[in-house]
Amino acid sequence: MVSAISASSGGLLAATQRYATAAEGIATIGTSLPSATQVDLSTTAVQLMQEKTNIGMNTAILKSTLESERRVLDILA
């Protein structure tokens, strides 16, 4: 179960970093104010949605793994 915690924690960290990068990209576009024909936020918006889902999924896996470990420890106690 330790590997599941490690994997979900690593996935959570990676997804959080990618989310921050995408959000930073949107902030940069907002400050440079290019012409309307040069702005395409669809890719960045999709990335934000994907990373939000990845964060939720990795959080759920982490919670589930920790709950399973708690139950095993309760059984062994």
All heavy atoms as TSV, in Angstrom:
chain	resi	resn	atom	element	x	y	z
A	1	MET	N	N	0.803	-1.194	0.000
A	1	MET	CA	C	0.000	0.000	0.000
A	1	MET	C	C	0.848	1.261	0.000
A	1	MET	O	O	0.365	2.304	-0.405
A	1	MET	CB	C	-0.941	0.003	1.194
A	1	MET	CG	C	-2.023	-1.015	1.099
A	1	MET	SD	S	-3.386	-0.537	2.144
A	1	MET	CE	C	-4.265	-2.070	2.145
A	2	VAL	N	N	2.076	1.137	0.426
A	2	VAL	CA	C	2.949	2.293	0.437
A	2	VAL	C	C	3.169	2.785	-0.988
A	2	VAL	O	O	3.209	3.989	-1.241
A	2	VAL	CB	C	4.289	1.970	1.137
A	2	VAL	CG1	C	5.277	3.097	0.971
A	2	VAL	CG2	C	4.053	1.668	2.606
A	3	SER	N	N	3.267	1.846	-1.945
A	3	SER	CA	C	3.467	2.261	-3.335
A	3	SER	C	C	2.242	3.008	-3.859
A	3	SER	O	O	2.380	3.928	-4.668
A	3	SER	CB	C	3.778	1.059	-4.214
A	3	SER	OG	O	2.703	0.150	-4.228
A	4	ALA	N	N	1.052	2.637	-3.417
A	4	ALA	CA	C	-0.156	3.352	-3.838
A	4	ALA	C	C	-0.159	4.775	-3.287
A	4	ALA	O	O	-0.540	5.720	-3.975
A	4	ALA	CB	C	-1.402	2.601	-3.377
A	5	ILE	N	N	0.289	4.935	-2.062
A	5	ILE	CA	C	0.383	6.272	-1.469
A	5	ILE	C	C	1.423	7.097	-2.212
A	5	ILE	O	O	1.189	8.255	-2.547
A	5	ILE	CB	C	0.719	6.191	0.037
A	5	ILE	CG1	C	-0.462	5.606	0.809
A	5	ILE	CG2	C	1.086	7.556	0.595
A	5	ILE	CD1	C	-0.183	5.328	2.264
A	6	SER	N	N	2.540	6.489	-2.487
A	6	SER	CA	C	3.603	7.182	-3.208
A	6	SER	C	C	3.154	7.577	-4.608
A	6	SER	O	O	3.393	8.707	-5.050
A	6	SER	CB	C	4.839	6.284	-3.279
A	6	SER	OG	O	5.850	6.892	-4.023
A	7	ALA	N	N	2.500	6.664	-5.307
A	7	ALA	CA	C	2.042	6.946	-6.671
A	7	ALA	C	C	0.980	8.039	-6.690
A	7	ALA	O	O	1.039	8.961	-7.519
A	7	ALA	CB	C	1.496	5.680	-7.311
A	8	SER	N	N	0.018	7.963	-5.789
A	8	SER	CA	C	-1.031	8.981	-5.779
A	8	SER	C	C	-0.497	10.328	-5.315
A	8	SER	O	O	-0.892	11.378	-5.830
A	8	SER	CB	C	-2.227	8.538	-4.926
A	8	SER	OG	O	-1.844	8.333	-3.587
A	9	SER	N	N	0.430	10.327	-4.382
A	9	SER	CA	C	1.040	11.590	-3.946
A	9	SER	C	C	1.858	12.218	-5.066
A	9	SER	O	O	1.795	13.434	-5.292
A	9	SER	CB	C	1.943	11.360	-2.737
A	9	SER	OG	O	1.193	10.916	-1.637
A	10	GLY	N	N	2.608	11.382	-5.782
A	10	GLY	CA	C	3.376	11.878	-6.921
A	10	GLY	C	C	2.480	12.397	-8.027
A	10	GLY	O	O	2.756	13.436	-8.635
A	11	GLY	N	N	1.391	11.677	-8.293
A	11	GLY	CA	C	0.433	12.127	-9.305
A	11	GLY	C	C	-0.239	13.423	-8.899
A	11	GLY	O	O	-0.481	14.299	-9.733
A	12	LEU	N	N	-0.539	13.550	-7.631
A	12	LEU	CA	C	-1.157	14.770	-7.114
A	12	LEU	C	C	-0.210	15.954	-7.260
A	12	LEU	O	O	-0.618	17.036	-7.709
A	12	LEU	CB	C	-1.541	14.567	-5.646
A	12	LEU	CG	C	-2.356	15.624	-4.958
A	12	LEU	CD1	C	-3.668	15.864	-5.681
A	12	LEU	CD2	C	-2.644	15.211	-3.524
A	13	LEU	N	N	1.043	15.759	-6.941
A	13	LEU	CA	C	2.039	16.813	-7.079
A	13	LEU	C	C	2.205	17.216	-8.551
A	13	LEU	O	O	2.208	18.405	-8.879
A	13	LEU	CB	C	3.375	16.368	-6.495
A	13	LEU	CG	C	4.530	17.355	-6.628
A	13	LEU	CD1	C	4.227	18.646	-5.864
A	13	LEU	CD2	C	5.818	16.729	-6.130
A	14	ALA	N	N	2.311	16.225	-9.429
A	14	ALA	CA	C	2.491	16.519	-10.863
A	14	ALA	C	C	1.282	17.244	-11.438
A	14	ALA	O	O	1.422	18.215	-12.195
A	14	ALA	CB	C	2.746	15.224	-11.627
A	15	ALA	N	N	0.078	16.788	-11.082
A	15	ALA	CA	C	-1.138	17.435	-11.587
A	15	ALA	C	C	-1.250	18.863	-11.062
A	15	ALA	O	O	-1.661	19.769	-11.791
A	15	ALA	CB	C	-2.370	16.623	-11.192
A	16	THR	N	N	-0.881	19.074	-9.814
A	16	THR	CA	C	-0.924	20.414	-9.239
A	16	THR	C	C	0.048	21.351	-9.951
A	16	THR	O	O	-0.277	22.504	-10.240
A	16	THR	CB	C	-0.600	20.358	-7.731
A	16	THR	OG1	O	-1.526	19.482	-7.095
A	16	THR	CG2	C	-0.687	21.721	-7.091
A	17	GLN	N	N	1.230	20.835	-10.271
A	17	GLN	CA	C	2.213	21.652	-10.978
A	17	GLN	C	C	1.730	21.990	-12.394
A	17	GLN	O	O	1.883	23.128	-12.854
A	17	GLN	CB	C	3.564	20.935	-11.029
A	17	GLN	CG	C	4.243	20.876	-9.686
A	17	GLN	CD	C	5.476	19.993	-9.688
A	17	GLN	OE1	O	5.658	19.141	-10.548
A	17	GLN	NE2	N	6.333	20.201	-8.695
A	18	ARG	N	N	1.148	21.011	-13.099
A	18	ARG	CA	C	0.639	21.273	-14.446
A	18	ARG	C	C	-0.532	22.251	-14.403
A	18	ARG	O	O	-0.667	23.109	-15.276
A	18	ARG	CB	C	0.237	19.964	-15.123
A	18	ARG	CG	C	1.430	19.089	-15.505
A	18	ARG	CD	C	1.017	17.905	-16.359
A	18	ARG	NE	N	0.021	17.061	-15.736
A	18	ARG	CZ	C	0.287	15.950	-15.043
A	18	ARG	NH1	N	1.529	15.548	-14.891
A	18	ARG	NH2	N	-0.689	15.239	-14.524
A	19	TYR	N	N	-1.374	22.141	-13.384
A	19	TYR	CA	C	-2.500	23.066	-13.224
A	19	TYR	C	C	-1.977	24.488	-13.019
A	19	TYR	O	O	-2.470	25.434	-13.624
A	19	TYR	CB	C	-3.366	22.628	-12.034
A	19	TYR	CG	C	-4.643	23.416	-11.889
A	19	TYR	CD1	C	-5.800	22.987	-12.520
A	19	TYR	CD2	C	-4.698	24.568	-11.123
A	19	TYR	CE1	C	-6.991	23.691	-12.385
A	19	TYR	CE2	C	-5.871	25.288	-10.990
A	19	TYR	CZ	C	-7.014	24.833	-11.622
A	19	TYR	OH	O	-8.184	25.551	-11.494
A	20	ALA	N	N	-0.970	24.620	-12.172
A	20	ALA	CA	C	-0.390	25.941	-11.905
A	20	ALA	C	C	0.239	26.525	-13.166
A	20	ALA	O	O	0.106	27.727	-13.433
A	20	ALA	CB	C	0.646	25.849	-10.784
A	21	THR	N	N	0.889	25.692	-13.954
A	21	THR	CA	C	1.496	26.160	-15.198
A	21	THR	C	C	0.434	26.653	-16.168
A	21	THR	O	O	0.596	27.701	-16.803
A	21	THR	CB	C	2.319	25.032	-15.842
A	21	THR	OG1	O	3.343	24.635	-14.929
A	21	THR	CG2	C	2.955	25.476	-17.149
A	22	ALA	N	N	-0.665	25.912	-16.285
A	22	ALA	CA	C	-1.749	26.325	-17.174
A	22	ALA	C	C	-2.388	27.629	-16.689
A	22	ALA	O	O	-2.670	28.530	-17.484
A	22	ALA	CB	C	-2.802	25.227	-17.268
A	23	ALA	N	N	-2.598	27.743	-15.383
A	23	ALA	CA	C	-3.170	28.971	-14.829
A	23	ALA	C	C	-2.237	30.154	-15.040
A	23	ALA	O	O	-2.682	31.269	-15.343
A	23	ALA	CB	C	-3.462	28.784	-13.341
A	24	GLU	N	N	-0.953	29.905	-14.924
A	24	GLU	CA	C	0.031	30.959	-15.159
A	24	GLU	C	C	-0.001	31.410	-16.623
A	24	GLU	O	O	0.138	32.595	-16.921
A	24	GLU	CB	C	1.420	30.443	-14.802
A	24	GLU	CG	C	2.497	31.489	-14.819
A	24	GLU	CD	C	3.823	30.910	-14.351
A	24	GLU	OE1	O	3.875	30.405	-13.215
A	24	GLU	OE2	O	4.791	30.963	-15.133
A	25	GLY	N	N	-0.215	30.451	-17.528
A	25	GLY	CA	C	-0.335	30.789	-18.946
A	25	GLY	C	C	-1.516	31.693	-19.215
A	25	GLY	O	O	-1.430	32.645	-20.001
A	26	ILE	N	N	-2.629	31.430	-18.565
A	26	ILE	CA	C	-3.811	32.285	-18.715
A	26	ILE	C	C	-3.527	33.671	-18.150
A	26	ILE	O	O	-3.881	34.688	-18.753
A	26	ILE	CB	C	-5.042	31.649	-18.036
A	26	ILE	CG1	C	-5.484	30.427	-18.831
A	26	ILE	CG2	C	-6.176	32.650	-17.912
A	26	ILE	CD1	C	-6.596	29.647	-18.201
A	27	ALA	N	N	-2.868	33.716	-17.008
A	27	ALA	CA	C	-2.545	35.014	-16.405
A	27	ALA	C	C	-1.607	35.817	-17.303
A	27	ALA	O	O	-1.758	37.029	-17.436
A	27	ALA	CB	C	-1.915	34.806	-15.037
A	28	THR	N	N	-0.677	35.137	-17.936
A	28	THR	CA	C	0.265	35.820	-18.827
A	28	THR	C	C	-0.469	36.405	-20.035
A	28	THR	O	O	-0.200	37.535	-20.443
A	28	THR	CB	C	1.357	34.846	-19.299
A	28	THR	OG1	O	2.041	34.354	-18.151
A	28	THR	CG2	C	2.344	35.519	-20.228
A	29	ILE	N	N	-1.383	35.635	-20.596
A	29	ILE	CA	C	-2.166	36.136	-21.735
A	29	ILE	C	C	-2.982	37.347	-21.313
A	29	ILE	O	O	-3.099	38.321	-22.045
A	29	ILE	CB	C	-3.064	35.024	-22.313
A	29	ILE	CG1	C	-2.208	33.977	-23.007
A	29	ILE	CG2	C	-4.080	35.602	-23.290
A	29	ILE	CD1	C	-2.960	32.745	-23.443
A	30	GLY	N	N	-3.520	37.296	-20.104
A	30	GLY	CA	C	-4.325	38.406	-19.606
A	30	GLY	C	C	-3.540	39.688	-19.415
A	30	GLY	O	O	-4.088	40.784	-19.519
A	31	THR	N	N	-2.251	39.565	-19.160
A	31	THR	CA	C	-1.448	40.775	-18.940
A	31	THR	C	C	-0.837	41.314	-20.227
A	31	THR	O	O	-0.551	42.493	-20.325
A	31	THR	CB	C	-0.317	40.515	-17.928
A	31	THR	OG1	O	0.503	39.446	-18.401
A	31	THR	CG2	C	-0.884	40.177	-16.567
A	32	SER	N	N	-0.647	40.461	-21.236
A	32	SER	CA	C	-0.013	40.935	-22.470
A	32	SER	C	C	-1.036	41.490	-23.462
A	32	SER	O	O	-0.671	42.217	-24.370
A	32	SER	CB	C	0.789	39.806	-23.120
A	32	SER	OG	O	-0.064	38.752	-23.495
A	33	LEU	N	N	-2.298	41.138	-23.298
A	33	LEU	CA	C	-3.398	41.624	-24.118
A	33	LEU	C	C	-3.114	41.590	-25.638
A	33	LEU	O	O	-3.091	42.620	-26.297
A	33	LEU	CB	C	-3.798	43.042	-23.695
A	33	LEU	CG	C	-4.288	43.181	-22.271
A	33	LEU	CD1	C	-4.485	44.646	-21.926
A	33	LEU	CD2	C	-5.565	42.410	-22.060
A	34	PRO	N	N	-2.915	40.386	-26.185
A	34	PRO	CA	C	-2.748	40.285	-27.636
A	34	PRO	C	C	-4.073	40.539	-28.335
A	34	PRO	O	O	-5.128	40.583	-27.699
A	34	PRO	CB	C	-2.286	38.845	-27.836
A	34	PRO	CG	C	-2.852	38.110	-26.669
A	34	PRO	CD	C	-2.872	39.104	-25.535
A	35	SER	N	N	-4.030	40.685	-29.657
A	35	SER	CA	C	-5.279	40.908	-30.383
A	35	SER	C	C	-6.175	39.675	-30.266
A	35	SER	O	O	-5.706	38.567	-30.000
A	35	SER	CB	C	-4.996	41.209	-31.853
A	35	SER	OG	O	-4.504	40.056	-32.496
A	36	ALA	N	N	-7.450	39.868	-30.461
A	36	ALA	CA	C	-8.427	38.790	-30.269
A	36	ALA	C	C	-8.160	37.596	-31.174
A	36	ALA	O	O	-8.464	36.463	-30.819
A	36	ALA	CB	C	-9.829	39.324	-30.510
A	37	THR	N	N	-7.614	37.808	-32.347
A	37	THR	CA	C	-7.350	36.691	-33.259
A	37	THR	C	C	-6.179	35.834	-32.793
A	37	THR	O	O	-6.050	34.702	-33.220
A	37	THR	CB	C	-7.037	37.214	-34.682
A	37	THR	OG1	O	-5.937	38.103	-34.618
A	37	THR	CG2	C	-8.240	37.902	-35.265
A	38	GLN	N	N	-5.343	36.341	-31.906
A	38	GLN	CA	C	-4.187	35.596	-31.421
A	38	GLN	C	C	-4.471	34.817	-30.145
A	38	GLN	O	O	-3.655	34.014	-29.727
A	38	GLN	CB	C	-3.013	36.546	-31.163
A	38	GLN	CG	C	-2.500	37.225	-32.406
A	38	GLN	CD	C	-1.433	38.251	-32.072
A	38	GLN	OE1	O	-1.369	38.753	-30.959
A	38	GLN	NE2	N	-0.606	38.564	-33.046
A	39	VAL	N	N	-5.601	35.024	-29.522
A	39	VAL	CA	C	-5.908	34.388	-28.244
A	39	VAL	C	C	-6.726	33.127	-28.484
A	39	VAL	O	O	-7.798	33.168	-29.069
A	39	VAL	CB	C	-6.689	35.345	-27.316
A	39	VAL	CG1	C	-7.077	34.639	-26.030
A	39	VAL	CG2	C	-5.869	36.579	-27.031
A	40	ASP	N	N	-6.182	31.995	-28.054
A	40	ASP	CA	C	-6.904	30.728	-28.106
A	40	ASP	C	C	-6.685	30.028	-26.768
A	40	ASP	O	O	-5.635	29.436	-26.535
A	40	ASP	CB	C	-6.413	29.857	-29.257
A	40	ASP	CG	C	-7.154	28.530	-29.329
A	40	ASP	OD1	O	-8.246	28.424	-28.716
A	40	ASP	OD2	O	-6.640	27.611	-29.988
A	41	LEU	N	N	-7.663	30.156	-25.916
A	41	LEU	CA	C	-7.545	29.578	-24.578
A	41	LEU	C	C	-8.120	28.178	-24.488
A	41	LEU	O	O	-8.116	27.577	-23.417
A	41	LEU	CB	C	-8.239	30.481	-23.553
A	41	LEU	CG	C	-7.621	31.856	-23.347
A	41	LEU	CD1	C	-8.454	32.663	-22.374
A	41	LEU	CD2	C	-6.196	31.731	-22.855
A	42	SER	N	N	-8.604	27.630	-25.601
A	42	SER	CA	C	-9.259	26.325	-25.542
A	42	SER	C	C	-8.306	25.231	-25.058
A	42	SER	O	O	-8.680	24.409	-24.220
A	42	SER	CB	C	-9.857	25.953	-26.891
A	42	SER	OG	O	-8.843	25.886	-27.883
A	43	THR	N	N	-7.094	25.222	-25.550
A	43	THR	CA	C	-6.128	24.202	-25.124
A	43	THR	C	C	-5.819	24.347	-23.640
A	43	THR	O	O	-5.782	23.360	-22.903
A	43	THR	CB	C	-4.828	24.327	-25.938
A	43	THR	OG1	O	-5.147	24.230	-27.319
A	43	THR	CG2	C	-3.846	23.235	-25.584
A	44	THR	N	N	-5.619	25.563	-23.200
A	44	THR	CA	C	-5.315	25.808	-21.793
A	44	THR	C	C	-6.514	25.477	-20.906
A	44	THR	O	O	-6.352	24.901	-19.832
A	44	THR	CB	C	-4.886	27.265	-21.584
A	44	THR	OG1	O	-3.819	27.556	-22.489
A	44	THR	CG2	C	-4.417	27.505	-20.177
A	45	ALA	N	N	-7.705	25.805	-21.366
A	45	ALA	CA	C	-8.910	25.494	-20.590
A	45	ALA	C	C	-9.094	23.986	-20.462
A	45	ALA	O	O	-9.441	23.481	-19.388
A	45	ALA	CB	C	-10.130	26.124	-21.242
A	46	VAL	N	N	-8.848	23.259	-21.540
A	46	VAL	CA	C	-8.939	21.795	-21.488
A	46	VAL	C	C	-7.897	21.244	-20.527
A	46	VAL	O	O	-8.189	20.336	-19.738
A	46	VAL	CB	C	-8.776	21.190	-22.901
A	46	VAL	CG1	C	-8.579	19.683	-22.833
A	46	VAL	CG2	C	-9.976	21.527	-23.766
A	47	GLN	N	N	-6.690	21.788	-20.568
A	47	GLN	CA	C	-5.645	21.332	-19.651
A	47	GLN	C	C	-6.041	21.591	-18.199
A	47	GLN	O	O	-5.830	20.742	-17.336
A	47	GLN	CB	C	-4.314	22.009	-19.965
A	47	GLN	CG	C	-3.176	21.495	-19.106
A	47	GLN	CD	C	-1.850	22.134	-19.436
A	47	GLN	OE1	O	-1.765	23.047	-20.245
A	47	GLN	NE2	N	-0.797	21.663	-18.799
A	48	LEU	N	N	-6.627	22.749	-17.921
A	48	LEU	CA	C	-7.072	23.041	-16.553
A	48	LEU	C	C	-8.123	22.033	-16.094
A	48	LEU	O	O	-8.074	21.542	-14.960
A	48	LEU	CB	C	-7.638	24.458	-16.473
A	48	LEU	CG	C	-6.627	25.595	-16.435
A	48	LEU	CD1	C	-7.349	26.935	-16.541
A	48	LEU	CD2	C	-5.796	25.543	-15.174
A	49	MET	N	N	-9.061	21.717	-16.964
A	49	MET	CA	C	-10.103	20.745	-16.609
A	49	MET	C	C	-9.513	19.357	-16.391
A	49	MET	O	O	-9.900	18.645	-15.459
A	49	MET	CB	C	-11.184	20.705	-17.676
A	49	MET	CG	C	-12.047	21.955	-17.699
A	49	MET	SD	S	-13.445	21.858	-18.823
A	49	MET	CE	C	-12.626	21.945	-20.408
A	50	GLN	N	N	-8.561	18.955	-17.248
A	50	GLN	CA	C	-7.922	17.652	-17.091
A	50	GLN	C	C	-7.162	17.570	-15.780
A	50	GLN	O	O	-7.255	16.563	-15.066
A	50	GLN	CB	C	-6.959	17.383	-18.251
A	50	GLN	CG	C	-7.639	17.074	-19.558
A	50	GLN	CD	C	-6.640	16.958	-20.706
A	50	GLN	OE1	O	-5.566	17.542	-20.665
A	50	GLN	NE2	N	-7.021	16.222	-21.736
A	51	GLU	N	N	-6.429	18.606	-15.466
A	51	GLU	CA	C	-5.633	18.578	-14.234
A	51	GLU	C	C	-6.518	18.644	-12.999
A	51	GLU	O	O	-6.206	18.035	-11.981
A	51	GLU	CB	C	-4.591	19.691	-14.235
A	51	GLU	CG	C	-3.580	19.597	-15.362
A	51	GLU	CD	C	-2.979	18.213	-15.559
A	51	GLU	OE1	O	-2.795	17.465	-14.581
A	51	GLU	OE2	O	-2.686	17.862	-16.718
A	52	LYS	N	N	-7.628	19.349	-13.083
A	52	LYS	CA	C	-8.575	19.360	-11.964
A	52	LYS	C	C	-9.102	17.946	-11.724
A	52	LYS	O	O	-9.192	17.491	-10.583
A	52	LYS	CB	C	-9.735	20.318	-12.260
A	52	LYS	CG	C	-10.740	20.397	-11.148
A	52	LYS	CD	C	-11.867	21.348	-11.486
A	52	LYS	CE	C	-12.909	21.334	-10.389
A	52	LYS	NZ	N	-14.069	22.163	-10.707
A	53	THR	N	N	-9.411	17.242	-12.808
A	53	THR	CA	C	-9.867	15.856	-12.698
A	53	THR	C	C	-8.767	14.967	-12.144
A	53	THR	O	O	-9.011	14.109	-11.287
A	53	THR	CB	C	-10.339	15.334	-14.070
A	53	THR	OG1	O	-11.393	16.171	-14.540
A	53	THR	CG2	C	-10.819	13.906	-13.987
A	54	ASN	N	N	-7.537	15.154	-12.626
A	54	ASN	CA	C	-6.405	14.365	-12.132
A	54	ASN	C	C	-6.167	14.596	-10.646
A	54	ASN	O	O	-5.870	13.658	-9.904
A	54	ASN	CB	C	-5.133	14.700	-12.915
A	54	ASN	CG	C	-5.136	14.120	-14.303
A	54	ASN	OD1	O	-5.857	13.168	-14.590
A	54	ASN	ND2	N	-4.352	14.699	-15.184
A	55	ILE	N	N	-6.298	15.835	-10.208
A	55	ILE	CA	C	-6.130	16.144	-8.783
A	55	ILE	C	C	-7.205	15.438	-7.965
A	55	ILE	O	O	-6.912	14.816	-6.939
A	55	ILE	CB	C	-6.154	17.666	-8.544
A	55	ILE	CG1	C	-4.878	18.299	-9.112
A	55	ILE	CG2	C	-6.300	18.001	-7.056
A	55	ILE	CD1	C	-4.905	19.810	-9.180
A	56	GLY	N	N	-8.445	15.502	-8.427
A	56	GLY	CA	C	-9.533	14.825	-7.722
A	56	GLY	C	C	-9.346	13.318	-7.673
A	56	GLY	O	O	-9.571	12.674	-6.637
A	57	MET	N	N	-8.907	12.741	-8.791
A	57	MET	CA	C	-8.705	11.299	-8.856
A	57	MET	C	C	-7.578	10.865	-7.924
A	57	MET	O	O	-7.732	9.902	-7.166
A	57	MET	CB	C	-8.372	10.885	-10.294
A	57	MET	CG	C	-8.102	9.413	-10.469
A	57	MET	SD	S	-7.627	8.989	-12.140
A	57	MET	CE	C	-6.114	9.928	-12.309
A	58	ASN	N	N	-6.462	11.570	-7.960
A	58	ASN	CA	C	-5.344	11.204	-7.089
A	58	ASN	C	C	-5.670	11.416	-5.620
A	58	ASN	O	O	-5.239	10.645	-4.764
A	58	ASN	CB	C	-4.087	11.987	-7.486
A	58	ASN	CG	C	-3.418	11.397	-8.700
A	58	ASN	OD1	O	-3.004	10.249	-8.680
A	58	ASN	ND2	N	-3.337	12.165	-9.768
A	59	THR	N	N	-6.463	12.432	-5.320
A	59	THR	CA	C	-6.899	12.649	-3.937
A	59	THR	C	C	-7.785	11.500	-3.468
A	59	THR	O	O	-7.634	11.002	-2.347
A	59	THR	CB	C	-7.645	13.991	-3.820
A	59	THR	OG1	O	-6.767	15.044	-4.228
A	59	THR	CG2	C	-8.104	14.245	-2.400
A	60	ALA	N	N	-8.701	11.057	-4.331
A	60	ALA	CA	C	-9.581	9.938	-3.978
A	60	ALA	C	C	-8.783	8.654	-3.765
A	60	ALA	O	O	-9.060	7.888	-2.829
A	60	ALA	CB	C	-10.627	9.740	-5.067
A	61	ILE	N	N	-7.795	8.409	-4.611
A	61	ILE	CA	C	-6.955	7.219	-4.454
A	61	ILE	C	C	-6.183	7.288	-3.146
A	61	ILE	O	O	-6.097	6.301	-2.412
A	61	ILE	CB	C	-5.996	7.072	-5.657
A	61	ILE	CG1	C	-6.781	6.725	-6.912
A	61	ILE	CG2	C	-4.923	6.018	-5.376
A	61	ILE	CD1	C	-5.978	6.802	-8.189
A	62	LEU	N	N	-5.635	8.451	-2.852
A	62	LEU	CA	C	-4.881	8.619	-1.614
A	62	LEU	C	C	-5.772	8.396	-0.390
A	62	LEU	O	O	-5.402	7.672	0.539
A	62	LEU	CB	C	-4.250	10.011	-1.568
A	62	LEU	CG	C	-3.349	10.326	-0.385
A	62	LEU	CD1	C	-2.179	9.359	-0.302
A	62	LEU	CD2	C	-2.831	11.753	-0.493
A	63	LYS	N	N	-6.964	8.978	-0.395
A	63	LYS	CA	C	-7.894	8.786	0.725
A	63	LYS	C	C	-8.272	7.324	0.885
A	63	LYS	O	O	-8.308	6.793	1.993
A	63	LYS	CB	C	-9.162	9.616	0.511
A	63	LYS	CG	C	-8.994	11.082	0.759
A	63	LYS	CD	C	-10.320	11.808	0.526
A	63	LYS	CE	C	-10.215	13.289	0.727
A	63	LYS	NZ	N	-11.502	13.959	0.473
A	64	SER	N	N	-8.560	6.659	-0.230
A	64	SER	CA	C	-8.943	5.254	-0.196
A	64	SER	C	C	-7.817	4.384	0.343
A	64	SER	O	O	-8.044	3.474	1.145
A	64	SER	CB	C	-9.343	4.803	-1.604
A	64	SER	OG	O	-9.604	3.428	-1.624
A	65	THR	N	N	-6.614	4.657	-0.099
A	65	THR	CA	C	-5.464	3.887	0.365
A	65	THR	C	C	-5.225	4.090	1.855
A	65	THR	O	O	-4.997	3.124	2.592
A	65	THR	CB	C	-4.205	4.295	-0.422
A	65	THR	OG1	O	-4.455	4.095	-1.818
A	65	THR	CG2	C	-3.002	3.486	-0.008
A	66	LEU	N	N	-5.308	5.326	2.299
A	66	LEU	CA	C	-5.115	5.596	3.729
A	66	LEU	C	C	-6.210	4.944	4.571
A	66	LEU	O	O	-5.942	4.409	5.651
A	66	LEU	CB	C	-5.058	7.101	3.979
A	66	LEU	CG	C	-3.823	7.817	3.419
A	66	LEU	CD1	C	-3.969	9.323	3.575
A	66	LEU	CD2	C	-2.555	7.318	4.072
A	67	GLU	N	N	-7.434	4.955	4.078
A	67	GLU	CA	C	-8.548	4.308	4.788
A	67	GLU	C	C	-8.331	2.795	4.851
A	67	GLU	O	O	-8.568	2.169	5.893
A	67	GLU	CB	C	-9.875	4.626	4.105
A	67	GLU	CG	C	-11.081	3.993	4.747
A	67	GLU	CD	C	-11.351	4.447	6.173
A	67	GLU	OE1	O	-10.928	5.553	6.548
A	67	GLU	OE2	O	-11.983	3.681	6.923
A	68	SER	N	N	-7.869	2.216	3.765
A	68	SER	CA	C	-7.588	0.773	3.754
A	68	SER	C	C	-6.492	0.427	4.752
A	68	SER	O	O	-6.593	-0.572	5.469
A	68	SER	CB	C	-7.184	0.315	2.353
A	68	SER	OG	O	-8.242	0.470	1.454
A	69	GLU	N	N	-5.450	1.239	4.777
A	69	GLU	CA	C	-4.372	0.999	5.741
A	69	GLU	C	C	-4.870	1.128	7.171
A	69	GLU	O	O	-4.484	0.352	8.038
A	69	GLU	CB	C	-3.222	1.965	5.494
A	69	GLU	CG	C	-2.378	1.588	4.315
A	69	GLU	CD	C	-1.108	2.425	4.211
A	69	GLU	OE1	O	-0.913	3.348	5.022
A	69	GLU	OE2	O	-0.331	2.147	3.290
A	70	ARG	N	N	-5.726	2.110	7.412
A	70	ARG	CA	C	-6.276	2.280	8.764
A	70	ARG	C	C	-7.074	1.035	9.170
A	70	ARG	O	O	-6.959	0.545	10.294
A	70	ARG	CB	C	-7.170	3.514	8.824
A	70	ARG	CG	C	-7.655	3.837	10.249
A	70	ARG	CD	C	-8.702	4.930	10.262
A	70	ARG	NE	N	-9.921	4.590	9.567
A	70	ARG	CZ	C	-10.892	3.797	10.051
A	70	ARG	NH1	N	-10.772	3.268	11.238
A	70	ARG	NH2	N	-11.970	3.549	9.351
A	71	ARG	N	N	-7.851	0.506	8.242
A	71	ARG	CA	C	-8.649	-0.688	8.538
A	71	ARG	C	C	-7.766	-1.884	8.817
A	71	ARG	O	O	-8.064	-2.686	9.719
A	71	ARG	CB	C	-9.611	-0.987	7.392
A	71	ARG	CG	C	-10.744	-0.007	7.311
A	71	ARG	CD	C	-11.680	-0.358	6.204
A	71	ARG	NE	N	-12.736	0.641	6.116
A	71	ARG	CZ	C	-13.664	0.659	5.179
A	71	ARG	NH1	N	-13.671	-0.257	4.232
A	71	ARG	NH2	N	-14.587	1.601	5.177
A	72	VAL	N	N	-6.705	-2.044	8.056
A	72	VAL	CA	C	-5.780	-3.156	8.292
A	72	VAL	C	C	-5.160	-3.005	9.665
A	72	VAL	O	O	-5.057	-3.997	10.413
A	72	VAL	CB	C	-4.697	-3.200	7.174
A	72	VAL	CG1	C	-3.568	-4.140	7.565
A	72	VAL	CG2	C	-5.315	-3.622	5.853
A	73	LEU	N	N	-4.745	-1.808	10.020
A	73	LEU	CA	C	-4.154	-1.607	11.345
A	73	LEU	C	C	-5.170	-1.860	12.453
A	73	LEU	O	O	-4.819	-2.418	13.506
A	73	LEU	CB	C	-3.586	-0.188	11.455
A	73	LEU	CG	C	-2.336	0.076	10.614
A	73	LEU	CD1	C	-1.959	1.545	10.686
A	73	LEU	CD2	C	-1.186	-0.798	11.050
A	74	ASP	N	N	-6.434	-1.509	12.233
A	74	ASP	CA	C	-7.470	-1.784	13.235
A	74	ASP	C	C	-7.667	-3.291	13.405
A	74	ASP	O	O	-7.876	-3.782	14.517
A	74	ASP	CB	C	-8.796	-1.139	12.823
A	74	ASP	CG	C	-8.814	0.361	13.046
A	74	ASP	OD1	O	-7.901	0.877	13.719
A	74	ASP	OD2	O	-9.734	1.025	12.507
A	75	ILE	N	N	-7.596	-4.023	12.288
A	75	ILE	CA	C	-7.761	-5.475	12.351
A	75	ILE	C	C	-6.590	-6.111	13.103
A	75	ILE	O	O	-6.773	-7.024	13.910
A	75	ILE	CB	C	-7.882	-6.066	10.928
A	75	ILE	CG1	C	-9.216	-5.663	10.308
A	75	ILE	CG2	C	-7.746	-7.584	10.947
A	75	ILE	CD1	C	-9.333	-5.967	8.824
A	76	LEU	N	N	-5.388	-5.614	12.833
A	76	LEU	CA	C	-4.200	-6.179	13.467
A	76	LEU	C	C	-4.041	-5.777	14.924
A	76	LEU	O	O	-3.324	-6.440	15.673
A	76	LEU	CB	C	-2.946	-5.743	12.687
A	76	LEU	CG	C	-2.855	-6.280	11.255
A	76	LEU	CD1	C	-1.635	-5.693	10.561
A	76	LEU	CD2	C	-2.795	-7.810	11.248
A	77	ALA	N	N	-4.704	-4.720	15.335
A	77	ALA	CA	C	-4.546	-4.238	16.709
A	77	ALA	C	C	-5.267	-5.068	17.722
A	77	ALA	O	O	-6.025	-5.846	17.666
A	77	ALA	CB	C	-5.034	-2.797	16.819
